[in-house]
Amino acid sequence: MKKTDIGVVAFIYAVCLLFLIMTLQLPSAAQTYPMFIIILLAALTTLYVLQMAVGAKRRGVTSGLEDFEGFLPRQFFPVLGMVIVYLVIMYFAGFYIATLLFMAACLLFLKVPKWQILLSTGVILALVYCAFTLFLKVKLPMGLLFK
């Protein structure tokens, strides 16, 4: 078991609680699928906690900081900034435009070849459109500019 995993587990439980609170505000007919996902995530996290406890008993507890030896702050912090900008753009311009810009910016920053950027961005947007808009009929954020 790693001490750093305790923080991850706490974060995941906090996310489950936040989404549970938001889901309970939905009409009861719309709560089924989100509740299933929340319960599934909480159950899997609980299984992970049990696995951590067994591992701690067998192998002891380590700090977990050794996993961060290859951490690249020059990549992490700019991408974190792009995620924040992505959320702001999504609020104003909607999901599709924000996702297109975010994926292109991140992949350009990470020096991915341009043909792979075009291909992966196009495929992801097409899959999301087909799965969520056409098949599941989920309304993705449109943004304030297009309402």
PyRosetta script that sets phi, psi and omega in degrees:
from pyrosetta import init, pose_from_sequence

init()
pose = pose_from_sequence("MKKTDIGVVAFIYAVCLLFLIMTLQLPSAAQTYPMFIIILLAALTTLYVLQMAVGAKRRGVTSGLEDFEGFLPRQFFPVLGMVIVYLVIMYFAGFYIATLLFMAACLLFLKVPKWQILLSTGVILALVYCAFTLFLKVKLPMGLLFK")
pose.set_psi(1, 145.9)
pose.set_omega(1, 178.6)
pose.set_phi(2, -114.4)
pose.set_psi(2, 139.3)
pose.set_omega(2, 178.8)
pose.set_phi(3, -62.0)
pose.set_psi(3, -31.9)
pose.set_omega(3, -179.7)
pose.set_phi(4, -65.6)
pose.set_psi(4, -24.9)
pose.set_omega(4, 179.4)
pose.set_phi(5, -67.9)
pose.set_psi(5, -26.3)
pose.set_omega(5, 179.5)
pose.set_phi(6, -62.4)
pose.set_psi(6, -42.8)
pose.set_omega(6, 177.5)
pose.set_phi(7, -64.5)
pose.set_psi(7, -39.3)
pose.set_omega(7, 178.8)
pose.set_phi(8, -64.0)
pose.set_psi(8, -44.2)
pose.set_omega(8, 179.4)
pose.set_phi(9, -62.9)
pose.set_psi(9, -43.9)
pose.set_omega(9, 178.5)
pose.set_phi(10, -61.2)
pose.set_psi(10, -41.0)
pose.set_omega(10, 178.8)
pose.set_phi(11, -63.2)
pose.set_psi(11, -43.7)
pose.set_omega(11, -179.0)
pose.set_phi(12, -65.3)
pose.set_psi(12, -41.2)
pose.set_omega(12, 175.7)
pose.set_phi(13, -63.3)
pose.set_psi(13, -37.8)
pose.set_omega(13, 177.6)
pose.set_phi(14, -64.3)
pose.set_psi(14, -40.4)
pose.set_omega(14, 177.0)
pose.set_phi(15, -63.8)
pose.set_psi(15, -43.0)
pose.set_omega(15, 177.0)
pose.set_phi(16, -58.6)
pose.set_psi(16, -44.9)
pose.set_omega(16, 179.6)
pose.set_phi(17, -63.6)
pose.set_psi(17, -43.5)
pose.set_omega(17, 178.9)
pose.set_phi(18, -60.8)
pose.set_psi(18, -47.4)
pose.set_omega(18, 179.7)
pose.set_phi(19, -68.3)
pose.set_psi(19, -31.3)
pose.set_omega(19, 175.5)
pose.set_phi(20, -64.1)
pose.set_psi(20, -44.6)
pose.set_omega(20, 178.8)
pose.set_phi(21, -60.9)
pose.set_psi(21, -44.2)
pose.set_omega(21, -179.7)
pose.set_phi(22, -68.8)
pose.set_psi(22, -36.8)
pose.set_omega(22, -179.3)
pose.set_phi(23, -67.2)
pose.set_psi(23, -37.0)
pose.set_omega(23, 179.6)
pose.set_phi(24, -66.1)
pose.set_psi(24, -15.5)
pose.set_omega(24, 177.2)
pose.set_phi(25, -85.8)
pose.set_psi(25, -10.5)
pose.set_omega(25, 178.1)
pose.set_phi(26, -78.4)
pose.set_psi(26, 161.0)
pose.set_omega(26, 172.2)
pose.set_phi(27, -60.9)
pose.set_psi(27, 149.9)
pose.set_omega(27, -174.3)
pose.set_phi(28, -59.2)
pose.set_psi(28, -32.1)
pose.set_omega(28, 179.5)
pose.set_phi(29, -68.1)
pose.set_psi(29, -25.6)
pose.set_omega(29, -178.5)
pose.set_phi(30, -93.9)
pose.set_psi(30, 1.0)
pose.set_omega(30, -176.1)
pose.set_phi(31, -87.7)
pose.set_psi(31, -16.8)
pose.set_omega(31, -170.5)
pose.set_phi(32, -59.6)
pose.set_psi(32, -57.6)
pose.set_omega(32, -176.2)
pose.set_phi(33, -65.9)
pose.set_psi(33, -47.4)
pose.set_omega(33, 177.1)
pose.set_phi(34, -59.5)
pose.set_psi(34, -38.6)
pose.set_omega(34, 178.1)
pose.set_phi(35, -64.0)
pose.set_psi(35, -39.5)
pose.set_omega(35, 177.4)
pose.set_phi(36, -60.3)
pose.set_psi(36, -45.9)
pose.set_omega(36, -179.2)
pose.set_phi(37, -65.9)
pose.set_psi(37, -42.2)
pose.set_omega(37, 179.5)
pose.set_phi(38, -62.9)
pose.set_psi(38, -46.0)
pose.set_omega(38, 179.7)
pose.set_phi(39, -64.1)
pose.set_psi(39, -41.1)
pose.set_omega(39, 178.1)
pose.set_phi(40, -62.1)
pose.set_psi(40, -45.3)
pose.set_omega(40, 179.3)
pose.set_phi(41, -63.6)
pose.set_psi(41, -43.0)
pose.set_omega(41, 179.1)
pose.set_phi(42, -65.9)
pose.set_psi(42, -39.2)
pose.set_omega(42, 179.3)
pose.set_phi(43, -66.3)
pose.set_psi(43, -43.6)
pose.set_omega(43, 178.1)
pose.set_phi(44, -64.9)
pose.set_psi(44, -37.3)
pose.set_omega(44, 177.1)
pose.set_phi(45, -65.8)
pose.set_psi(45, -39.8)
pose.set_omega(45, 177.3)
pose.set_phi(46, -64.1)
pose.set_psi(46, -40.9)
pose.set_omega(46, 175.2)
pose.set_phi(47, -61.2)
pose.set_psi(47, -38.3)
pose.set_omega(47, 177.7)
pose.set_phi(48, -65.7)
pose.set_psi(48, -38.7)
pose.set_omega(48, 177.1)
pose.set_phi(49, -62.2)
pose.set_psi(49, -43.0)
pose.set_omega(49, 177.8)
pose.set_phi(50, -63.2)
pose.set_psi(50, -41.4)
pose.set_omega(50, 176.9)
pose.set_phi(51, -62.6)
pose.set_psi(51, -39.9)
pose.set_omega(51, 177.5)
pose.set_phi(52, -62.8)
pose.set_psi(52, -42.2)
pose.set_omega(52, -179.1)
pose.set_phi(53, -64.4)
pose.set_psi(53, -42.6)
pose.set_omega(53, 177.8)
pose.set_phi(54, -64.1)
pose.set_psi(54, -43.1)
pose.set_omega(54, 178.6)
pose.set_phi(55, -64.2)
pose.set_psi(55, -36.9)
pose.set_omega(55, 178.3)
pose.set_phi(56, -65.7)
pose.set_psi(56, -37.3)
pose.set_omega(56, -179.6)
pose.set_phi(57, -70.7)
pose.set_psi(57, -37.7)
pose.set_omega(57, -177.5)
pose.set_phi(58, -80.1)
pose.set_psi(58, -48.4)
pose.set_omega(58, -171.4)
pose.set_phi(59, -111.7)
pose.set_psi(59, -5.7)
pose.set_omega(59, -178.5)
pose.set_phi(60, 88.9)
pose.set_psi(60, -173.7)
pose.set_omega(60, -176.4)
pose.set_phi(61, -115.1)
pose.set_psi(61, 132.4)
pose.set_omega(61, 174.6)
pose.set_phi(62, -114.5)
pose.set_psi(62, 167.7)
pose.set_omega(62, -177.2)
pose.set_phi(63, -72.3)
pose.set_psi(63, -36.7)
pose.set_omega(63, -177.8)
pose.set_phi(64, 89.2)
pose.set_psi(64, -10.1)
pose.set_omega(64, -178.8)
pose.set_phi(65, -71.4)
pose.set_psi(65, -19.3)
pose.set_omega(65, 178.5)
pose.set_phi(66, -65.9)
pose.set_psi(66, -20.0)
pose.set_omega(66, 177.7)
pose.set_phi(67, -71.3)
pose.set_psi(67, -16.0)
pose.set_omega(67, -177.0)
pose.set_phi(68, -97.8)
pose.set_psi(68, 16.1)
pose.set_omega(68, -178.7)
pose.set_phi(69, -62.1)
pose.set_psi(69, -34.6)
pose.set_omega(69, 179.9)
pose.set_phi(70, -91.9)
pose.set_psi(70, 14.5)
pose.set_omega(70, -177.8)
pose.set_phi(71, -60.9)
pose.set_psi(71, 129.8)
pose.set_omega(71, -179.2)
pose.set_phi(72, -114.9)
pose.set_psi(72, 94.2)
pose.set_omega(72, -178.1)
pose.set_phi(73, -61.9)
pose.set_psi(73, -27.8)
pose.set_omega(73, 179.5)
pose.set_phi(74, -69.8)
pose.set_psi(74, -16.4)
pose.set_omega(74, 172.9)
pose.set_phi(75, -98.9)
pose.set_psi(75, -41.9)
pose.set_omega(75, -174.2)
pose.set_phi(76, -63.5)
pose.set_psi(76, -52.1)
pose.set_omega(76, -173.1)
pose.set_phi(77, -68.3)
pose.set_psi(77, -40.3)
pose.set_omega(77, 173.7)
pose.set_phi(78, -62.4)
pose.set_psi(78, -39.6)
pose.set_omega(78, 178.7)
pose.set_phi(79, -67.3)
pose.set_psi(79, -38.3)
pose.set_omega(79, 175.1)
pose.set_phi(80, -60.3)
pose.set_psi(80, -42.2)
pose.set_omega(80, 175.8)
pose.set_phi(81, -61.5)
pose.set_psi(81, -39.9)
pose.set_omega(81, 178.2)
pose.set_phi(82, -65.0)
pose.set_psi(82, -34.5)
pose.set_omega(82, 177.4)
pose.set_phi(83, -64.1)
pose.set_psi(83, -42.3)
pose.set_omega(83, 179.0)
pose.set_phi(84, -64.9)
pose.set_psi(84, -44.1)
pose.set_omega(84, 177.4)
pose.set_phi(85, -63.5)
pose.set_psi(85, -37.6)
pose.set_omega(85, 177.5)
pose.set_phi(86, -57.7)
pose.set_psi(86, -45.6)
pose.set_omega(86, -179.9)
pose.set_phi(87, -64.4)
pose.set_psi(87, -38.3)
pose.set_omega(87, 178.3)
pose.set_phi(88, -67.1)
pose.set_psi(88, -45.7)
pose.set_omega(88, 179.1)
pose.set_phi(89, -63.0)
pose.set_psi(89, -39.3)
pose.set_omega(89, 179.0)
pose.set_phi(90, -61.4)
pose.set_psi(90, -37.8)
pose.set_omega(90, 179.8)
pose.set_phi(91, -62.6)
pose.set_psi(91, -39.6)
pose.set_omega(91, -175.9)
pose.set_phi(92, -92.8)
pose.set_psi(92, -38.7)
pose.set_omega(92, -172.5)
pose.set_phi(93, -109.2)
pose.set_psi(93, -10.6)
pose.set_omega(93, 178.5)
pose.set_phi(94, 99.1)
pose.set_psi(94, 169.9)
pose.set_omega(94, -173.8)
pose.set_phi(95, -64.7)
pose.set_psi(95, -50.6)
pose.set_omega(95, -172.2)
pose.set_phi(96, -64.6)
pose.set_psi(96, -46.5)
pose.set_omega(96, 179.5)
pose.set_phi(97, -65.4)
pose.set_psi(97, -44.8)
pose.set_omega(97, -179.8)
pose.set_phi(98, -63.3)
pose.set_psi(98, -41.2)
pose.set_omega(98, -179.3)
pose.set_phi(99, -67.6)
pose.set_psi(99, -41.0)
pose.set_omega(99, 176.8)
pose.set_phi(100, -59.1)
pose.set_psi(100, -49.0)
pose.set_omega(100, -179.6)
pose.set_phi(101, -65.8)
pose.set_psi(101, -42.2)
pose.set_omega(101, -179.0)
pose.set_phi(102, -63.4)
pose.set_psi(102, -49.2)
pose.set_omega(102, -179.2)
pose.set_phi(103, -62.3)
pose.set_psi(103, -44.5)
pose.set_omega(103, -179.9)
pose.set_phi(104, -62.6)
pose.set_psi(104, -45.4)
pose.set_omega(104, -178.6)
pose.set_phi(105, -64.3)
pose.set_psi(105, -46.2)
pose.set_omega(105, -179.7)
pose.set_phi(106, -63.8)
pose.set_psi(106, -45.5)
pose.set_omega(106, -177.8)
pose.set_phi(107, -69.3)
pose.set_psi(107, -35.4)
pose.set_omega(107, 173.9)
pose.set_phi(108, -64.7)
pose.set_psi(108, -43.8)
pose.set_omega(108, 179.1)
pose.set_phi(109, -60.8)
pose.set_psi(109, -38.1)
pose.set_omega(109, -179.5)
pose.set_phi(110, -84.6)
pose.set_psi(110, 7.4)
pose.set_omega(110, 174.9)
pose.set_phi(111, 60.9)
pose.set_psi(111, 41.6)
pose.set_omega(111, 174.3)
pose.set_phi(112, -79.9)
pose.set_psi(112, 140.6)
pose.set_omega(112, 178.2)
pose.set_phi(113, -56.1)
pose.set_psi(113, 143.2)
pose.set_omega(113, -173.4)
pose.set_phi(114, -60.6)
pose.set_psi(114, -36.5)
pose.set_omega(114, 179.8)
pose.set_phi(115, -65.5)
pose.set_psi(115, -33.7)
pose.set_omega(115, 177.6)
pose.set_phi(116, -72.2)
pose.set_psi(116, -33.1)
pose.set_omega(116, 176.3)
pose.set_phi(117, -63.3)
pose.set_psi(117, -48.3)
pose.set_omega(117, 179.8)
pose.set_phi(118, -61.5)
pose.set_psi(118, -45.4)
pose.set_omega(118, -178.2)
pose.set_phi(119, -65.3)
pose.set_psi(119, -50.2)
pose.set_omega(119, -176.5)
pose.set_phi(120, -67.7)
pose.set_psi(120, -39.7)
pose.set_omega(120, 178.8)
pose.set_phi(121, -64.6)
pose.set_psi(121, -45.1)
pose.set_omega(121, 178.9)
pose.set_phi(122, -62.6)
pose.set_psi(122, -43.7)
pose.set_omega(122, -179.1)
pose.set_phi(123, -66.3)
pose.set_psi(123, -44.9)
pose.set_omega(123, -179.6)
pose.set_phi(124, -62.3)
pose.set_psi(124, -46.6)
pose.set_omega(124, -180.0)
pose.set_phi(125, -63.5)
pose.set_psi(125, -39.0)
pose.set_omega(125, 178.5)
pose.set_phi(126, -65.8)
pose.set_psi(126, -42.7)
pose.set_omega(126, 178.5)
pose.set_phi(127, -63.6)
pose.set_psi(127, -43.8)
pose.set_omega(127, 179.3)
pose.set_phi(128, -63.3)
pose.set_psi(128, -43.1)
pose.set_omega(128, 179.7)
pose.set_phi(129, -62.0)
pose.set_psi(129, -47.8)
pose.set_omega(129, -178.8)
pose.set_phi(130, -65.0)
pose.set_psi(130, -45.8)
pose.set_omega(130, -175.6)
pose.set_phi(131, -70.5)
pose.set_psi(131, -50.7)
pose.set_omega(131, -172.2)
pose.set_phi(132, -87.9)
pose.set_psi(132, -46.1)
pose.set_omega(132, -174.7)
pose.set_phi(133, -78.9)
pose.set_psi(133, -47.9)
pose.set_omega(133, -176.2)
pose.set_phi(134, -83.2)
pose.set_psi(134, -51.3)
pose.set_omega(134, -173.1)
pose.set_phi(135, -79.1)
pose.set_psi(135, -54.7)
pose.set_omega(135, -176.1)
pose.set_phi(136, -86.8)
pose.set_psi(136, -13.4)
pose.set_omega(136, -179.2)
pose.set_phi(137, 56.6)
pose.set_psi(137, 42.2)
pose.set_omega(137, 177.8)
pose.set_phi(138, -91.4)
pose.set_psi(138, 132.9)
pose.set_omega(138, 177.1)
pose.set_phi(139, -84.7)
pose.set_psi(139, 114.3)
pose.set_omega(139, 177.0)
pose.set_phi(140, -84.2)
pose.set_psi(140, 156.8)
pose.set_omega(140, -178.1)
pose.set_phi(141, -55.4)
pose.set_psi(141, 129.3)
pose.set_omega(141, 179.7)
pose.set_phi(142, -94.0)
pose.set_psi(142, -22.2)
pose.set_omega(142, -178.7)
pose.set_phi(143, 90.1)
pose.set_psi(143, 154.1)
pose.set_omega(143, -178.8)
pose.set_phi(144, -65.5)
pose.set_psi(144, -30.8)
pose.set_omega(144, -176.9)
pose.set_phi(145, -68.7)
pose.set_psi(145, -23.8)
pose.set_omega(145, -174.0)
pose.set_phi(146, -112.9)
pose.set_psi(146, 11.0)
pose.set_omega(146, 178.4)
pose.set_phi(147, -85.8)
pose.dump_pdb("model.pdb")
